[in-house]
């Protein structure tokens, strides 16, 4: 007896969602390497699904930036170039420097006390660890932007951070400047408390520059002079 169309659609949707979750994990934990082409036949067989749900999952992961779909060639795990990472950090700097300016004007003492408590918890979390990673759930930058109270700014900042986090996660190495980052965050907070907009924005700009240099280093991306000429316009 043929299954009702509604039940078939629900089952395919469930398979697609599960497949999406499995593929996302395979990408982020390195099971599928950056630049690797997805073999749909092999993946569908290993996951025990048809290629329909698999292709739906691929399209959703492509929309998240995890995969790149090339016409007539298939889907590939996302890779990042140095210029692309630098552009993401430039945008992050623009957004967060604006957030700092607004906080100097708008932040209450309670808001800044909230940031201080976050830093205290971060310092406590990484204390005694030889080479700590910065706790993602204690993201100073995210909390800072949230305190501004501008949803459009927060949405843009979250998207930039998602792309940067993706680049870092897909690297075999991880940035290891957590302690330095906490010190730099504390300096930014001191400037915010003093309502010193010029100093706060300068410190944030320097901090994001340091973060970008660290990310590019651990990603193993070439400096500009080492990159092949990709049709850039000169002059």
Beta strands, then each sheet from edge to edge (+ up, - down):
strand 1: 67-70
strand 2: 74-77
sheet 1: 1+ 2-
end
